[in-house]
């Protein structure tokens, strides 16, 4: 198959500036190419990357993009500009995968492939306009339900295939385990950073004095963070924590991130993004590295975090969210090492189900089914051409 992957306007590929979508499709593209398919990946240009190159069998084409803005309206305008630039370089293909807002609406040339919309955030009503798309791919059951609710006429086009763990799951070193509570993600209000820091204030200072907290991720707006003022406010909260908080800043290199995951005992991801999260990759990365996830009660986590089995879940909603997070975190920290290891092993086993190879196969099977259906439809419309 000829498959074109188009990722968004704000992060380059390889994921030098982070980005879960960019990580996922960089890994999947390489796996598709390894299996003999012809892959072109179009992404944002970056000063440290050539306009065109071939990596691991994938042809990369890069066009001018933008730093991520604060304004959602401006973001959509920049996505339109980027999508117009992308249309000029699209090659002929069988399948055109994209997570951009405008490309599924503006690209109408069949020779560039069946449009395969990759939905990585809770849709805001735009799905009903994607009538020309061959597939609306949800990365979790929660997102599939949201698409169906917003665009009932397109339910038949919806499928669920999860995000993969974007690195080799087997062979991860998990022997070194420190008394560390880890957060990895954008330092942004929707990630629940304030909720976590308020919870840390409630933990008994003497009881958990041998633990520490590491917060890894960018706060800069251009990387999707909450900005300088938000970081300052969070550091003021952190100064009141019963456990020391270390701010590591952005870490984008996967090997360095894996080292952080595999050294920590507990991974806290208290997202409050009710209309944002689809299927966050960071908790899966932590699980693959044997780090126990503690997540909020968003539906996005249900596909892989089972409370008390592969991790812990707390109810983040309402005025007492920080109290519930503190209580859940305390129970995890109080477990003996053997009990924590049992949950960590279950988490690793669950993460293995999301390895790149099986997830890639599900995508390829879906691509094939769409192409077969399109071929059959063409034969029905023009029987004499195929007689």
Short mmCIF file of the C-alpha atoms (twelve columns), coordinates in Angstrom:
data_MODEL
# 
_entry.id   MODEL 
# 
loop_
_atom_site.group_PDB 
_atom_site.id 
_atom_site.type_symbol 
_atom_site.label_atom_id 
_atom_site.label_alt_id 
_atom_site.label_comp_id 
_atom_site.label_asym_id 
_atom_site.label_seq_id 
_atom_site.Cartn_x 
_atom_site.Cartn_y 
_atom_site.Cartn_z 
_atom_site.pdbx_PDB_model_num 
ATOM 1   C CA . UNK A 1   0.000   0.000  0.000   1 
ATOM 2   C CA . UNK A 2   0.903   3.622  -0.473  1 
ATOM 3   C CA . UNK A 3   0.165   5.425  2.787   1 
ATOM 4   C CA . UNK A 4   0.556   9.143  3.442   1 
ATOM 5   C CA . UNK A 5   0.633   10.344 7.045   1 
ATOM 6   C CA . UNK A 6   0.041   14.036 7.731   1 
ATOM 7   C CA . UNK A 7   0.631   15.236 11.280  1 
ATOM 8   C CA . UNK A 8   -0.183  18.706 12.557  1 
ATOM 9   C CA . UNK A 9   1.170   22.209 12.127  1 
ATOM 10  C CA . UNK A 10  2.801   22.628 15.521  1 
ATOM 11  C CA . UNK A 11  5.282   19.792 16.159  1 
ATOM 12  C CA . UNK A 12  7.964   18.311 13.899  1 
ATOM 13  C CA . UNK A 13  8.701   14.658 13.159  1 
ATOM 14  C CA . UNK A 14  10.873  13.076 14.497  1 
ATOM 15  C CA . UNK A 15  9.319   14.450 17.720  1 
ATOM 16  C CA . UNK A 16  12.122  16.853 18.638  1 
ATOM 17  C CA . UNK A 17  9.613   19.061 20.478  1 
ATOM 18  C CA . UNK A 18  7.457   16.289 21.916  1 
ATOM 19  C CA . UNK A 19  3.872   15.613 20.890  1 
ATOM 20  C CA . UNK A 20  2.032   12.333 21.497  1 
ATOM 21  C CA . UNK A 21  0.517   12.229 18.007  1 
ATOM 22  C CA . UNK A 22  3.912   12.805 16.432  1 
ATOM 23  C CA . UNK A 23  5.471   10.047 18.540  1 
ATOM 24  C CA . UNK A 24  2.721   7.607  17.624  1 
ATOM 25  C CA . UNK A 25  2.806   8.150  13.872  1 
ATOM 26  C CA . UNK A 26  6.591   8.302  13.708  1 
ATOM 27  C CA . UNK A 27  6.644   4.813  15.254  1 
ATOM 28  C CA . UNK A 28  3.758   3.458  13.161  1 
ATOM 29  C CA . UNK A 29  5.197   4.827  9.916   1 
ATOM 30  C CA . UNK A 30  8.472   3.005  10.519  1 
ATOM 31  C CA . UNK A 31  6.618   -0.220 11.269  1 
ATOM 32  C CA . UNK A 32  4.489   0.090  8.105   1 
ATOM 33  C CA . UNK A 33  7.663   0.660  6.069   1 
ATOM 34  C CA . UNK A 34  9.367   -2.319 7.711   1 
ATOM 35  C CA . UNK A 35  6.515   -4.454 6.421   1 
ATOM 36  C CA . UNK A 36  7.087   -3.302 2.862   1 
ATOM 37  C CA . UNK A 37  4.578   -0.489 2.444   1 
ATOM 38  C CA . UNK A 38  5.392   2.815  0.756   1 
ATOM 39  C CA . UNK A 39  5.159   5.513  3.416   1 
ATOM 40  C CA . UNK A 40  5.323   9.293  3.124   1 
ATOM 41  C CA . UNK A 41  5.118   11.353 6.312   1 
ATOM 42  C CA . UNK A 42  4.340   15.077 5.969   1 
ATOM 43  C CA . UNK A 43  5.010   17.213 9.045   1 
ATOM 44  C CA . UNK A 44  6.058   20.651 10.266  1 
ATOM 45  C CA . UNK A 45  9.439   21.970 9.140   1 
ATOM 46  C CA . UNK A 46  12.155  22.514 11.756  1 
ATOM 47  C CA . UNK A 47  15.543  24.282 11.473  1 
ATOM 48  C CA . UNK A 48  17.395  21.127 12.547  1 
ATOM 49  C CA . UNK A 49  15.670  18.920 9.956   1 
ATOM 50  C CA . UNK A 50  15.980  18.880 6.149   1 
ATOM 51  C CA . UNK A 51  12.977  19.677 3.978   1 
ATOM 52  C CA . UNK A 52  13.018  16.095 2.747   1 
ATOM 53  C CA . UNK A 53  14.802  12.922 3.848   1 
ATOM 54  C CA . UNK A 54  14.337  9.171  4.244   1 
ATOM 55  C CA . UNK A 55  14.417  7.618  7.732   1 
ATOM 56  C CA . UNK A 56  13.959  3.889  8.384   1 
ATOM 57  C CA . UNK A 57  12.317  3.462  5.005   1 
ATOM 58  C CA . UNK A 58  9.907   6.393  5.443   1 
ATOM 59  C CA . UNK A 59  10.064  9.388  3.128   1 
ATOM 60  C CA . UNK A 60  9.673   12.559 5.207   1 
ATOM 61  C CA . UNK A 61  8.460   15.812 3.654   1 
ATOM 62  C CA . UNK A 62  8.395   18.919 5.828   1 
ATOM 63  C CA . UNK A 63  6.457   22.127 5.212   1 
ATOM 64  C CA . UNK A 64  6.268   25.394 7.097   1 
ATOM 65  C CA . UNK A 65  4.353   25.209 10.365  1 
ATOM 66  C CA . UNK A 66  3.938   27.307 13.481  1 
ATOM 67  C CA . UNK A 67  4.515   27.506 17.210  1 
ATOM 68  C CA . UNK A 68  1.361   26.588 19.076  1 
ATOM 69  C CA . UNK A 69  -0.688  29.693 20.020  1 
ATOM 70  C CA . UNK A 70  -2.866  30.295 23.077  1 
ATOM 71  C CA . UNK A 71  -5.958  31.207 21.070  1 
ATOM 72  C CA . UNK A 72  -8.025  28.266 19.808  1 
ATOM 73  C CA . UNK A 73  -9.441  30.410 17.002  1 
ATOM 74  C CA . UNK A 74  -5.947  31.413 15.880  1 
ATOM 75  C CA . UNK A 75  -4.851  27.784 16.132  1 
ATOM 76  C CA . UNK A 76  -7.599  26.769 13.702  1 
ATOM 77  C CA . UNK A 77  -6.552  29.528 11.276  1 
ATOM 78  C CA . UNK A 78  -2.928  28.405 11.387  1 
ATOM 79  C CA . UNK A 79  -4.059  24.824 10.817  1 
ATOM 80  C CA . UNK A 80  -5.859  26.007 7.675   1 
ATOM 81  C CA . UNK A 81  -2.713  27.732 6.372   1 
ATOM 82  C CA . UNK A 82  -0.670  24.615 7.109   1 
ATOM 83  C CA . UNK A 83  -3.239  22.320 5.460   1 
ATOM 84  C CA . UNK A 84  -3.123  24.409 2.291   1 
ATOM 85  C CA . UNK A 85  0.665   24.057 2.239   1 
ATOM 86  C CA . UNK A 86  0.393   20.319 2.784   1 
ATOM 87  C CA . UNK A 87  -2.001  19.901 -0.152  1 
ATOM 88  C CA . UNK A 88  0.715   21.163 -2.517  1 
ATOM 89  C CA . UNK A 89  3.088   18.312 -1.650  1 
ATOM 90  C CA . UNK A 90  0.743   15.354 -1.237  1 
ATOM 91  C CA . UNK A 91  1.831   12.323 -3.297  1 
ATOM 92  C CA . UNK A 92  -0.460  9.781  -4.870  1 
ATOM 93  C CA . UNK A 93  -1.543  7.273  -2.240  1 
ATOM 94  C CA . UNK A 94  -4.100  4.665  -1.279  1 
ATOM 95  C CA . UNK A 95  -4.651  5.992  2.248   1 
ATOM 96  C CA . UNK A 96  -4.283  9.534  3.607   1 
ATOM 97  C CA . UNK A 97  -4.060  9.602  7.416   1 
ATOM 98  C CA . UNK A 98  -4.328  12.958 9.181   1 
ATOM 99  C CA . UNK A 99  -5.140  14.492 12.551  1 
ATOM 100 C CA . UNK A 100 -5.387  18.044 11.193  1 
ATOM 101 C CA . UNK A 101 -8.670  19.956 11.462  1 
ATOM 102 C CA . UNK A 102 -8.922  21.306 7.910   1 
ATOM 103 C CA . UNK A 103 -7.288  18.757 5.625   1 
ATOM 104 C CA . UNK A 104 -10.218 16.281 5.726   1 
ATOM 105 C CA . UNK A 105 -12.455 19.151 4.584   1 
ATOM 106 C CA . UNK A 106 -10.218 20.675 1.917   1 
ATOM 107 C CA . UNK A 107 -8.622  17.615 0.296   1 
ATOM 108 C CA . UNK A 108 -10.979 16.203 -2.351  1 
ATOM 109 C CA . UNK A 109 -8.639  14.461 -4.801  1 
ATOM 110 C CA . UNK A 110 -9.127  10.698 -4.706  1 
ATOM 111 C CA . UNK A 111 -5.658  10.051 -6.095  1 
ATOM 112 C CA . UNK A 112 -4.213  11.208 -2.779  1 
ATOM 113 C CA . UNK A 113 -5.926  8.409  -0.910  1 
ATOM 114 C CA . UNK A 114 -8.986  7.555  1.126   1 
ATOM 115 C CA . UNK A 115 -9.230  10.072 3.954   1 
ATOM 116 C CA . UNK A 116 -8.536  8.503  7.315   1 
ATOM 117 C CA . UNK A 117 -9.200  10.969 10.154  1 
ATOM 118 C CA . UNK A 118 -7.224  10.222 13.300  1 
ATOM 119 C CA . UNK A 119 -9.160  11.634 16.283  1 
ATOM 120 C CA . UNK A 120 -6.820  12.294 19.218  1 
ATOM 121 C CA . UNK A 121 -8.972  14.680 21.252  1 
ATOM 122 C CA . UNK A 122 -12.620 14.830 22.246  1 
ATOM 123 C CA . UNK A 123 -14.336 16.235 19.127  1 
ATOM 124 C CA . UNK A 124 -15.903 19.676 19.388  1 
ATOM 125 C CA . UNK A 125 -18.660 19.081 16.831  1 
ATOM 126 C CA . UNK A 126 -16.511 19.044 13.690  1 
ATOM 127 C CA . UNK A 127 -17.003 15.331 12.987  1 
ATOM 128 C CA . UNK A 128 -20.372 15.901 11.303  1 
ATOM 129 C CA . UNK A 129 -18.584 17.832 8.554   1 
ATOM 130 C CA . UNK A 130 -16.255 14.918 7.709   1 
ATOM 131 C CA . UNK A 131 -18.757 13.156 5.479   1 
ATOM 132 C CA . UNK A 132 -16.138 12.499 2.800   1 
ATOM 133 C CA . UNK A 133 -13.838 10.665 5.179   1 
ATOM 134 C CA . UNK A 134 -13.592 6.916  4.710   1 
ATOM 135 C CA . UNK A 135 -12.823 6.398  8.392   1 
ATOM 136 C CA . UNK A 136 -13.133 8.293  11.669  1 
ATOM 137 C CA . UNK A 137 -10.565 6.540  13.817  1 
ATOM 138 C CA . UNK A 138 -10.990 6.906  17.571  1 
ATOM 139 C CA . UNK A 139 -8.098  6.005  19.849  1 
ATOM 140 C CA . UNK A 140 -10.405 5.004  22.712  1 
ATOM 141 C CA . UNK A 141 -13.955 3.804  23.233  1 
ATOM 142 C CA . UNK A 142 -14.755 7.110  24.981  1 
ATOM 143 C CA . UNK A 143 -13.805 9.055  21.826  1 
ATOM 144 C CA . UNK A 144 -15.798 6.670  19.622  1 
ATOM 145 C CA . UNK A 145 -18.865 7.280  21.775  1 
ATOM 146 C CA . UNK A 146 -18.331 11.041 21.561  1 
ATOM 147 C CA . UNK A 147 -18.092 10.915 17.749  1 
ATOM 148 C CA . UNK A 148 -21.251 8.815  17.547  1 
ATOM 149 C CA . UNK A 149 -23.129 11.213 19.809  1 
ATOM 150 C CA . UNK A 150 -22.080 14.264 17.813  1 
ATOM 151 C CA . UNK A 151 -22.434 12.743 14.341  1 
ATOM 152 C CA . UNK A 152 -24.962 9.847  14.511  1 
ATOM 153 C CA . UNK A 153 -25.109 9.605  10.712  1 
ATOM 154 C CA . UNK A 154 -21.399 8.722  10.607  1 
ATOM 155 C CA . UNK A 155 -21.384 5.986  13.268  1 
ATOM 156 C CA . UNK A 156 -20.684 3.321  10.641  1 
ATOM 157 C CA . UNK A 157 -17.403 5.056  9.773   1 
ATOM 158 C CA . UNK A 158 -16.072 4.943  13.345  1 
ATOM 159 C CA . UNK A 159 -13.516 2.371  14.512  1 
ATOM 160 C CA . UNK A 160 -11.386 2.141  17.646  1 
ATOM 161 C CA . UNK A 161 -7.642  1.440  17.463  1 
ATOM 162 C CA . UNK A 162 -5.550  2.570  20.448  1 
ATOM 163 C CA . UNK A 163 -2.368  4.559  20.478  1 
ATOM 164 C CA . UNK A 164 0.651   2.267  20.673  1 
ATOM 165 C CA . UNK A 165 3.512   2.510  23.122  1 
ATOM 166 C CA . UNK A 166 5.937   4.335  20.788  1 
ATOM 167 C CA . UNK A 167 9.030   2.287  21.664  1 
ATOM 168 C CA . UNK A 168 10.117  -1.320 22.094  1 
ATOM 169 C CA . UNK A 169 8.236   -2.676 25.112  1 
ATOM 170 C CA . UNK A 170 10.373  -5.755 25.725  1 
ATOM 171 C CA . UNK A 171 13.792  -5.441 27.313  1 
ATOM 172 C CA . UNK A 172 13.053  -2.314 29.376  1 
ATOM 173 C CA . UNK A 173 15.253  -2.209 32.488  1 
ATOM 174 C CA . UNK A 174 13.044  -1.861 35.568  1 
ATOM 175 C CA . UNK A 175 15.448  -3.180 38.197  1 
ATOM 176 C CA . UNK A 176 16.208  0.262  39.687  1 
ATOM 177 C CA . UNK A 177 13.191  1.672  41.507  1 
ATOM 178 C CA . UNK A 178 13.432  4.829  43.618  1 
ATOM 179 C CA . UNK A 179 10.882  6.331  45.983  1 
ATOM 180 C CA . UNK A 180 9.872   8.810  43.338  1 
ATOM 181 C CA . UNK A 181 6.468   10.120 42.275  1 
ATOM 182 C CA . UNK A 182 6.669   11.159 38.636  1 
ATOM 183 C CA . UNK A 183 4.603   13.352 36.319  1 
ATOM 184 C CA . UNK A 184 5.436   13.550 32.602  1 
ATOM 185 C CA . UNK A 185 3.432   15.827 30.353  1 
ATOM 186 C CA . UNK A 186 2.715   19.414 29.469  1 
ATOM 187 C CA . UNK A 187 2.799   21.701 32.491  1 
ATOM 188 C CA . UNK A 188 -0.650  23.083 31.740  1 
ATOM 189 C CA . UNK A 189 -3.801  23.644 33.829  1 
ATOM 190 C CA . UNK A 190 -5.712  20.867 32.040  1 
ATOM 191 C CA . UNK A 191 -3.154  18.284 33.170  1 
ATOM 192 C CA . UNK A 192 -4.169  18.679 36.822  1 
ATOM 193 C CA . UNK A 193 -0.811  19.963 38.065  1 
ATOM 194 C CA . UNK A 194 -2.499  22.210 40.651  1 
ATOM 195 C CA . UNK A 195 -4.603  19.275 41.850  1 
ATOM 196 C CA . UNK A 196 -1.468  17.190 42.377  1 
ATOM 197 C CA . UNK A 197 0.393   19.942 44.225  1 
ATOM 198 C CA . UNK A 198 -2.565  20.601 46.519  1 
ATOM 199 C CA . UNK A 199 -2.749  16.878 47.244  1 
ATOM 200 C CA . UNK A 200 0.940   16.833 48.159  1 
ATOM 201 C CA . UNK A 201 0.286   19.486 50.812  1 
ATOM 202 C CA . UNK A 202 -2.118  17.073 52.529  1 
ATOM 203 C CA . UNK A 203 0.317   14.178 52.911  1 
ATOM 204 C CA . UNK A 204 1.914   13.729 56.346  1 
ATOM 205 C CA . UNK A 205 5.331   15.344 56.104  1 
ATOM 206 C CA . UNK A 206 7.058   12.864 58.438  1 
ATOM 207 C CA . UNK A 207 5.416   9.747  57.020  1 
ATOM 208 C CA . UNK A 208 6.636   10.251 53.435  1 
ATOM 209 C CA . UNK A 209 9.803   12.261 54.020  1 
ATOM 210 C CA . UNK A 210 11.903  9.741  52.077  1 
ATOM 211 C CA . UNK A 211 9.854   10.241 48.887  1 
ATOM 212 C CA . UNK A 212 10.356  12.899 46.210  1 
ATOM 213 C CA . UNK A 213 8.350   14.266 43.284  1 
ATOM 214 C CA . UNK A 214 9.634   14.930 39.757  1 
ATOM 215 C CA . UNK A 215 7.661   16.992 37.257  1 
ATOM 216 C CA . UNK A 216 8.928   16.521 33.720  1 
ATOM 217 C CA . UNK A 217 7.505   18.530 30.854  1 
ATOM 218 C CA . UNK A 218 7.451   21.889 29.073  1 
ATOM 219 C CA . UNK A 219 5.642   24.928 30.439  1 
ATOM 220 C CA . UNK A 220 6.299   27.098 27.371  1 
ATOM 221 C CA . UNK A 221 3.190   28.034 25.386  1 
ATOM 222 C CA . UNK A 222 4.835   27.080 22.090  1 
ATOM 223 C CA . UNK A 223 5.106   23.500 23.375  1 
ATOM 224 C CA . UNK A 224 1.522   23.469 24.598  1 
ATOM 225 C CA . UNK A 225 2.355   24.484 28.179  1 
ATOM 226 C CA . UNK A 226 0.576   26.944 30.432  1 
ATOM 227 C CA . UNK A 227 3.197   29.675 30.258  1 
ATOM 228 C CA . UNK A 228 5.502   31.483 32.655  1 
ATOM 229 C CA . UNK A 229 2.796   32.825 34.972  1 
ATOM 230 C CA . UNK A 230 1.284   29.382 35.412  1 
ATOM 231 C CA . UNK A 231 4.675   27.841 36.171  1 
ATOM 232 C CA . UNK A 232 5.378   30.527 38.768  1 
ATOM 233 C CA . UNK A 233 2.037   29.865 40.477  1 
ATOM 234 C CA . UNK A 234 2.680   26.132 40.492  1 
ATOM 235 C CA . UNK A 235 6.122   26.545 41.990  1 
ATOM 236 C CA . UNK A 236 4.573   28.603 44.790  1 
ATOM 237 C CA . UNK A 237 2.171   25.721 45.458  1 
ATOM 238 C CA . UNK A 238 5.017   23.220 45.297  1 
ATOM 239 C CA . UNK A 239 6.893   25.118 48.012  1 
ATOM 240 C CA . UNK A 240 4.115   24.073 50.406  1 
ATOM 241 C CA . UNK A 241 4.382   20.364 49.531  1 
ATOM 242 C CA . UNK A 242 5.056   17.785 52.217  1 
ATOM 243 C CA . UNK A 243 7.376   16.072 49.709  1 
ATOM 244 C CA . UNK A 244 10.201  17.855 47.823  1 
ATOM 245 C CA . UNK A 245 9.250   18.753 44.239  1 
ATOM 246 C CA . UNK A 246 11.851  18.846 41.474  1 
ATOM 247 C CA . UNK A 247 11.022  20.656 38.234  1 
ATOM 248 C CA . UNK A 248 12.936  18.975 35.411  1 
ATOM 249 C CA . UNK A 249 11.604  20.974 32.474  1 
ATOM 250 C CA . UNK A 250 11.097  19.540 29.004  1 
ATOM 251 C CA . UNK A 251 12.574  16.146 28.136  1 
ATOM 252 C CA . UNK A 252 11.749  15.020 24.603  1 
ATOM 253 C CA . UNK A 253 14.319  12.281 23.977  1 
ATOM 254 C CA . UNK A 254 12.623  8.912  24.501  1 
ATOM 255 C CA . UNK A 255 15.593  7.164  26.114  1 
ATOM 256 C CA . UNK A 256 15.815  9.918  28.727  1 
ATOM 257 C CA . UNK A 257 12.085  9.701  29.375  1 
ATOM 258 C CA . UNK A 258 12.304  5.934  29.767  1 
ATOM 259 C CA . UNK A 259 15.067  6.416  32.321  1 
ATOM 260 C CA . UNK A 260 12.754  8.691  34.322  1 
ATOM 261 C CA . UNK A 261 9.872   6.217  34.104  1 
ATOM 262 C CA . UNK A 262 11.941  3.166  35.014  1 
ATOM 263 C CA . UNK A 263 13.477  4.865  38.066  1 
ATOM 264 C CA . UNK A 264 10.133  5.981  39.561  1 
ATOM 265 C CA . UNK A 265 7.707   3.885  41.584  1 
ATOM 266 C CA . UNK A 266 4.489   5.833  40.930  1 
ATOM 267 C CA . UNK A 267 3.358   7.877  37.923  1 
ATOM 268 C CA . UNK A 268 0.650   10.462 38.614  1 
ATOM 269 C CA . UNK A 269 -1.370  11.850 35.702  1 
ATOM 270 C CA . UNK A 270 -4.298  13.766 37.269  1 
ATOM 271 C CA . UNK A 271 -5.720  15.258 34.072  1 
ATOM 272 C CA . UNK A 272 -8.875  17.340 34.411  1 
ATOM 273 C CA . UNK A 273 -9.336  17.784 30.636  1 
ATOM 274 C CA . UNK A 274 -12.929 16.570 30.419  1 
ATOM 275 C CA . UNK A 275 -13.195 17.606 26.768  1 
ATOM 276 C CA . UNK A 276 -9.570  17.077 25.809  1 
ATOM 277 C CA . UNK A 277 -7.987  13.725 26.562  1 
ATOM 278 C CA . UNK A 278 -8.523  10.901 24.072  1 
ATOM 279 C CA . UNK A 279 -6.007  8.243  25.087  1 
ATOM 280 C CA . UNK A 280 -2.917  9.786  26.685  1 
ATOM 281 C CA . UNK A 281 0.349   8.078  25.778  1 
ATOM 282 C CA . UNK A 282 2.387   9.084  28.854  1 
ATOM 283 C CA . UNK A 283 0.611   6.683  31.266  1 
ATOM 284 C CA . UNK A 284 1.161   3.844  28.795  1 
ATOM 285 C CA . UNK A 285 4.841   4.732  28.557  1 
ATOM 286 C CA . UNK A 286 5.061   4.679  32.346  1 
ATOM 287 C CA . UNK A 287 3.292   1.311  32.526  1 
ATOM 288 C CA . UNK A 288 5.609   -0.188 29.922  1 
ATOM 289 C CA . UNK A 289 8.505   0.847  32.161  1 
ATOM 290 C CA . UNK A 290 7.005   -0.768 35.264  1 
ATOM 291 C CA . UNK A 291 5.844   2.493  36.845  1 
ATOM 292 C CA . UNK A 292 2.407   2.276  38.517  1 
ATOM 293 C CA . UNK A 293 -0.049  4.819  37.037  1 
ATOM 294 C CA . UNK A 294 -2.386  6.868  39.213  1 
ATOM 295 C CA . UNK A 295 -4.869  8.666  36.977  1 
ATOM 296 C CA . UNK A 296 -8.029  10.726 37.214  1 
ATOM 297 C CA . UNK A 297 -11.454 9.282  36.466  1 
ATOM 298 C CA . UNK A 298 -11.600 10.498 32.857  1 
ATOM 299 C CA . UNK A 299 -13.097 7.916  30.446  1 
ATOM 300 C CA . UNK A 300 -9.913  8.133  28.333  1 
ATOM 301 C CA . UNK A 301 -8.028  5.968  30.840  1 
ATOM 302 C CA . UNK A 302 -10.566 3.141  31.095  1 
ATOM 303 C CA . UNK A 303 -9.087  1.127  28.243  1 
ATOM 304 C CA . UNK A 304 -5.839  0.439  30.101  1 
ATOM 305 C CA . UNK A 305 -5.892  1.524  33.764  1 
ATOM 306 C CA . UNK A 306 -7.984  -0.766 35.982  1 
ATOM 307 C CA . UNK A 307 -8.213  0.464  39.548  1 
ATOM 308 C CA . UNK A 308 -6.348  -1.828 41.918  1 
ATOM 309 C CA . UNK A 309 -5.107  -4.082 39.101  1 
ATOM 310 C CA . UNK A 310 -2.978  -2.158 36.593  1 
ATOM 311 C CA . UNK A 311 -2.923  1.098  38.542  1 
ATOM 312 C CA . UNK A 312 -5.085  3.398  40.640  1 
ATOM 313 C CA . UNK A 313 -7.922  5.771  39.763  1 
ATOM 314 C CA . UNK A 314 -9.229  8.694  41.798  1 
ATOM 315 C CA . UNK A 315 -12.308 10.883 41.341  1 
ATOM 316 C CA . UNK A 316 -10.947 14.276 40.364  1 
ATOM 317 C CA . UNK A 317 -14.297 16.032 40.157  1 
ATOM 318 C CA . UNK A 318 -15.741 18.428 42.694  1 
ATOM 319 C CA . UNK A 319 -14.256 20.414 45.547  1 
ATOM 320 C CA . UNK A 320 -12.607 17.428 47.232  1 
ATOM 321 C CA . UNK A 321 -10.585 16.172 44.266  1 
ATOM 322 C CA . UNK A 322 -7.240  16.980 45.887  1 
ATOM 323 C CA . UNK A 323 -8.265  15.174 49.096  1 
ATOM 324 C CA . UNK A 324 -9.202  12.065 47.128  1 
ATOM 325 C CA . UNK A 325 -5.952  12.219 45.167  1 
ATOM 326 C CA . UNK A 326 -3.957  12.556 48.406  1 
ATOM 327 C CA . UNK A 327 -5.744  9.569  49.948  1 
ATOM 328 C CA . UNK A 328 -5.226  7.393  46.859  1 
ATOM 329 C CA . UNK A 329 -1.587  8.398  46.547  1 
ATOM 330 C CA . UNK A 330 -0.960  7.688  50.231  1 
ATOM 331 C CA . UNK A 331 -2.375  4.172  49.869  1 
ATOM 332 C CA . UNK A 332 -0.020  3.480  46.975  1 
ATOM 333 C CA . UNK A 333 3.011   4.812  48.808  1 
ATOM 334 C CA . UNK A 334 2.161   2.741  51.886  1 
ATOM 335 C CA . UNK A 335 2.103   -0.552 49.968  1 
ATOM 336 C CA . UNK A 336 4.987   -2.866 50.625  1 
ATOM 337 C CA . UNK A 337 7.441   -3.310 47.710  1 
ATOM 338 C CA . UNK A 338 6.044   -6.743 46.797  1 
ATOM 339 C CA . UNK A 339 2.499   -5.387 46.498  1 
ATOM 340 C CA . UNK A 340 3.664   -2.468 44.355  1 
ATOM 341 C CA . UNK A 341 5.684   -4.842 42.182  1 
ATOM 342 C CA . UNK A 342 2.564   -6.967 41.574  1 
ATOM 343 C CA . UNK A 343 0.657   -3.943 40.255  1 
ATOM 344 C CA . UNK A 344 3.689   -2.785 38.256  1 
ATOM 345 C CA . UNK A 345 3.984   -6.215 36.604  1 
ATOM 346 C CA . UNK A 346 0.289   -6.143 35.704  1 
ATOM 347 C CA . UNK A 347 0.744   -2.652 34.277  1 
ATOM 348 C CA . UNK A 348 3.658   -3.814 32.112  1 
ATOM 349 C CA . UNK A 349 1.633   -6.773 30.852  1 
ATOM 350 C CA . UNK A 350 -1.247  -4.467 29.925  1 
ATOM 351 C CA . UNK A 351 1.080   -2.046 28.158  1 
ATOM 352 C CA . UNK A 352 2.462   -4.932 26.088  1 
ATOM 353 C CA . UNK A 353 -0.993  -5.227 24.475  1 
ATOM 354 C CA . UNK A 354 -0.363  -1.741 23.058  1 
ATOM 355 C CA . UNK A 355 2.991   -2.535 21.455  1 
ATOM 356 C CA . UNK A 356 3.627   -1.025 18.020  1 
ATOM 357 C CA . UNK A 357 3.524   -4.322 16.101  1 
ATOM 358 C CA . UNK A 358 -0.031  -5.470 16.979  1 
ATOM 359 C CA . UNK A 359 -1.421  -1.942 16.791  1 
ATOM 360 C CA . UNK A 360 0.189   -1.433 13.356  1 
ATOM 361 C CA . UNK A 361 -1.403  -4.669 12.149  1 
ATOM 362 C CA . UNK A 362 -4.832  -3.434 13.207  1 
ATOM 363 C CA . UNK A 363 -4.308  -0.270 11.193  1 
ATOM 364 C CA . UNK A 364 -3.125  -2.172 8.125   1 
ATOM 365 C CA . UNK A 365 -6.102  -4.535 8.330   1 
ATOM 366 C CA . UNK A 366 -8.431  -1.532 8.515   1 
ATOM 367 C CA . UNK A 367 -6.728  0.168  5.568   1 
ATOM 368 C CA . UNK A 368 -7.136  -3.011 3.513   1 
ATOM 369 C CA . UNK A 369 -10.805 -3.305 4.406   1 
ATOM 370 C CA . UNK A 370 -11.461 0.284  3.311   1 
ATOM 371 C CA . UNK A 371 -9.654  -0.211 0.009   1 
ATOM 372 C CA . UNK A 372 -11.580 -3.419 -0.663  1 
ATOM 373 C CA . UNK A 373 -14.875 -1.686 0.080   1 
ATOM 374 C CA . UNK A 374 -13.938 1.215  -2.199  1 
ATOM 375 C CA . UNK A 375 -13.019 -1.209 -4.982  1 
ATOM 376 C CA . UNK A 376 -16.327 -3.050 -4.631  1 
ATOM 377 C CA . UNK A 377 -18.226 0.222  -4.698  1 
ATOM 378 C CA . UNK A 378 -16.429 1.251  -7.875  1 
ATOM 379 C CA . UNK A 379 -17.308 -2.054 -9.527  1 
ATOM 380 C CA . UNK A 380 -20.962 -1.634 -8.572  1 
ATOM 381 C CA . UNK A 381 -21.022 1.846  -10.099 1 
ATOM 382 C CA . UNK A 382 -19.153 0.905  -13.289 1 
ATOM 383 C CA . UNK A 383 -19.647 -2.826 -13.918 1 
ATOM 384 C CA . UNK A 384 -18.600 -2.664 -17.581 1 
ATOM 385 C CA . UNK A 385 -15.165 -1.268 -16.684 1 
ATOM 386 C CA . UNK A 386 -14.461 -4.308 -14.559 1 
ATOM 387 C CA . UNK A 387 -16.231 -6.954 -16.571 1 
# 
